[in-house]
Amino acid sequence: MKSERRHDNERRGDAVKSFFKRRVGVPPGGRWIPADEIDFIIGAMVLGSPWLDLTAVAVVLVLGFTFVAHIIVNHVAFRLGIRDTKW
């Protein structure tokens, strides 16, 4: 049950992001930097904000690290044949 709800929420989040991607002219499957790399961490920080005491510096560091790590991991996965695209 919890897993189904999580997947429903992920699909809704993807649908919202896709809506905005189309409004700015990004084609289906196209890359939208930086939203593709950091949207999930922004959602996690917003949802966790009642329990997290993050400073502005911590938020910037987390976003920066996540942005770079996401790109590196996706490129490595592409080169290993795990992913079909680099993004």
Backbone as CSV, one residue per row, in Angstrom:
resi,resn,N_x,N_y,N_z,CA_x,CA_y,CA_z,C_x,C_y,C_z
1,MET,0.822,-1.194,0.000,0.000,0.000,0.000,0.871,1.266,0.000
2,LYS,1.858,1.323,0.912,2.741,2.487,0.957,3.529,2.613,-0.339
3,SER,3.971,1.482,-0.869,4.733,1.488,-2.113,3.887,2.023,-3.264
4,GLU,2.620,1.624,-3.316,1.728,2.105,-4.371,1.523,3.607,-4.265
5,ARG,1.356,4.106,-3.053,1.188,5.549,-2.861,2.434,6.301,-3.281
6,ARG,3.601,5.766,-2.935,4.852,6.419,-3.314,4.972,6.501,-4.827
7,HIS,4.636,5.413,-5.516,4.713,5.419,-6.975,3.707,6.386,-7.580
8,ASP,2.523,6.485,-6.984,1.531,7.462,-7.457,2.064,8.879,-7.305
9,ASN,2.695,9.158,-6.174,3.257,10.494,-5.945,4.396,10.779,-6.911
10,GLU,5.216,9.771,-7.201,6.303,9.965,-8.161,5.742,10.282,-9.538
11,ARG,4.692,9.579,-9.935,4.085,9.830,-11.247,3.487,11.237,-11.308
12,ARG,2.854,11.661,-10.216,2.306,13.021,-10.200,3.416,14.049,-10.309
13,GLY,4.501,13.828,-9.573,5.634,14.750,-9.652,6.227,14.789,-11.047
14,ASP,6.358,13.626,-11.675,6.860,13.578,-13.047,5.912,14.277,-14.001
15,ALA,4.616,14.130,-13.780,3.633,14.776,-14.650,3.707,16.300,-14.524
16,VAL,3.891,16.781,-13.311,4.009,18.234,-13.100,5.259,18.757,-13.788
17,LYS,6.378,18.049,-13.607,7.620,18.478,-14.248,7.479,18.429,-15.770
18,SER,6.849,17.372,-16.285,6.643,17.262,-17.736,5.790,18.405,-18.262
19,PHE,4.777,18.790,-17.499,3.926,19.916,-17.896,4.771,21.173,-18.098
20,PHE,5.623,21.468,-17.135,6.441,22.674,-17.238,7.518,22.539,-18.309
21,LYS,8.042,21.323,-18.494,9.026,21.113,-19.560,8.417,21.440,-20.921
22,ARG,7.184,21.010,-21.161,6.534,21.279,-22.448,6.270,22.772,-22.629
23,ARG,5.970,23.464,-21.536,5.694,24.910,-21.626,6.925,25.702,-22.036
24,VAL,8.100,25.202,-21.678,9.331,25.920,-22.046,9.973,25.332,-23.297
25,GLY,9.286,24.375,-23.939,9.742,23.864,-25.227,10.697,22.692,-25.181
26,VAL,10.800,22.011,-24.054,11.664,20.833,-23.967,10.884,19.638,-24.529
27,PRO,11.438,18.925,-25.515,10.715,17.801,-26.113,10.623,16.616,-25.153
28,PRO,9.676,15.704,-25.381,9.576,14.510,-24.524,10.906,13.746,-24.509
29,GLY,11.356,13.403,-23.327,12.634,12.714,-23.182,13.830,13.637,-23.233
30,GLY,13.577,14.933,-23.469,14.668,15.897,-23.543,15.188,16.255,-22.167
31,ARG,16.360,16.818,-22.151,17.023,17.184,-20.905,16.624,18.589,-20.488
32,TRP,16.356,18.762,-19.205,15.982,20.067,-18.660,16.835,20.328,-17.422
33,ILE,17.964,20.982,-17.669,18.900,21.289,-16.585,18.439,22.560,-15.887
34,PRO,18.400,22.662,-14.602,18.807,21.705,-13.576,17.644,20.894,-12.997
35,ALA,16.438,21.096,-13.506,15.272,20.441,-12.900,15.400,18.928,-12.876
36,ASP,15.957,18.338,-13.920,16.091,16.882,-13.954,17.036,16.371,-12.873
37,GLU,17.985,17.165,-12.486,18.990,16.727,-11.527,18.615,16.984,-10.071
38,ILE,17.845,18.017,-9.796,17.645,18.380,-8.389,16.188,18.425,-7.922
39,ASP,15.230,18.095,-8.786,13.840,18.204,-8.362,13.513,17.299,-7.184
40,PHE,14.062,16.089,-7.164,13.751,15.157,-6.087,14.315,15.616,-4.751
41,ILE,15.494,16.237,-4.758,16.092,16.666,-3.493,15.371,17.908,-2.950
42,ILE,14.893,18.758,-3.848,14.103,19.911,-3.391,12.825,19.417,-2.721
43,GLY,12.170,18.442,-3.345,10.962,17.866,-2.744,11.248,17.243,-1.387
44,ALA,12.364,16.528,-1.287,12.731,15.901,-0.011,12.998,16.951,1.062
45,MET,13.676,18.032,0.697,13.961,19.074,1.682,12.689,19.802,2.104
46,VAL,11.788,20.029,1.154,10.528,20.700,1.501,9.711,19.818,2.438
47,LEU,9.578,18.538,2.069,8.795,17.624,2.914,9.457,17.373,4.261
48,GLY,10.777,17.376,4.304,11.483,17.133,5.556,11.736,18.369,6.385
49,SER,11.387,19.536,5.862,11.706,20.788,6.546,11.165,20.886,7.976
50,PRO,10.011,20.286,8.313,9.594,20.364,9.719,10.558,19.654,10.668
51,TRP,11.323,18.687,10.181,12.215,17.912,11.030,13.690,18.251,10.816
52,LEU,13.990,18.981,9.754,15.375,19.315,9.443,15.656,20.767,9.805
53,ASP,16.831,21.007,10.309,17.242,22.371,10.630,18.387,22.739,9.683
54,LEU,18.026,23.016,8.423,19.028,23.292,7.400,19.285,24.792,7.278
55,THR,20.541,25.139,7.264,20.910,26.532,7.021,20.924,26.761,5.508
56,ALA,20.998,28.009,5.112,21.057,28.342,3.685,22.309,27.730,3.056
57,VAL,23.407,27.732,3.787,24.654,27.152,3.279,24.474,25.647,3.062
58,ALA,23.830,24.964,4.000,23.603,23.523,3.873,22.731,23.223,2.661
59,VAL,21.705,24.025,2.433,20.816,23.821,1.281,21.605,23.981,-0.019
60,VAL,22.420,25.025,-0.107,23.216,25.254,-1.317,24.203,24.105,-1.528
61,LEU,24.848,23.646,-0.469,25.796,22.533,-0.587,25.099,21.242,-1.018
62,VAL,23.956,20.956,-0.428,23.207,19.749,-0.798,22.772,19.820,-2.258
63,LEU,22.236,20.957,-2.680,21.804,21.109,-4.077,22.986,20.992,-5.036
64,GLY,24.092,21.616,-4.707,25.278,21.553,-5.564,25.831,20.140,-5.667
65,PHE,25.963,19.468,-4.520,26.465,18.101,-4.521,25.525,17.186,-5.304
66,THR,24.231,17.318,-5.068,23.249,16.471,-5.748,23.290,16.689,-7.254
67,PHE,23.396,17.932,-7.673,23.442,18.254,-9.096,24.632,17.556,-9.765
68,VAL,25.806,17.704,-9.182,27.019,17.115,-9.758,26.970,15.584,-9.669
69,ALA,26.582,15.048,-8.521,26.542,13.597,-8.339,25.555,12.943,-9.297
70,HIS,24.418,13.560,-9.497,23.397,13.012,-10.400,23.945,12.894,-11.821
71,ILE,24.624,13.911,-12.286,25.195,13.886,-13.631,26.270,12.806,-13.740
72,ILE,27.156,12.732,-12.759,28.232,11.735,-12.787,27.668,10.320,-12.759
73,VAL,26.750,10.052,-11.859,26.176,8.705,-11.739,25.452,8.313,-13.022
74,ASN,24.703,9.228,-13.612,23.995,8.908,-14.850,24.955,8.624,-16.001
75,HIS,26.033,9.373,-16.099,27.017,9.123,-17.158,27.730,7.783,-16.956
76,VAL,28.069,7.466,-15.720,28.703,6.176,-15.438,27.739,5.040,-15.767
77,ALA,26.483,5.172,-15.359,25.484,4.142,-15.655,25.290,3.981,-17.162
78,PHE,25.332,5.075,-17.895,25.222,5.005,-19.357,26.411,4.239,-19.941
79,ARG,27.602,4.556,-19.494,28.800,3.893,-20.010,28.840,2.401,-19.648
80,LEU,28.246,2.040,-18.518,28.192,0.636,-18.108,27.042,-0.123,-18.776
81,GLY,26.214,0.604,-19.521,25.091,-0.030,-20.204,23.868,-0.217,-19.337
82,ILE,23.841,0.414,-18.169,22.703,0.310,-17.267,21.563,1.230,-17.719
83,ARG,21.929,2.392,-18.261,20.952,3.370,-18.744,21.071,3.500,-20.260
84,ASP,19.940,3.839,-20.879,19.923,4.029,-22.329,20.343,5.435,-22.741
85,THR,20.206,6.401,-21.822,20.580,7.787,-22.107,21.508,8.285,-21.004
86,LYS,22.200,9.370,-21.294,23.099,9.953,-20.288,22.344,10.735,-19.228
87,TRP,21.098,11.026,-19.465,20.327,11.788,-18.480,19.170,11.004,-18.093
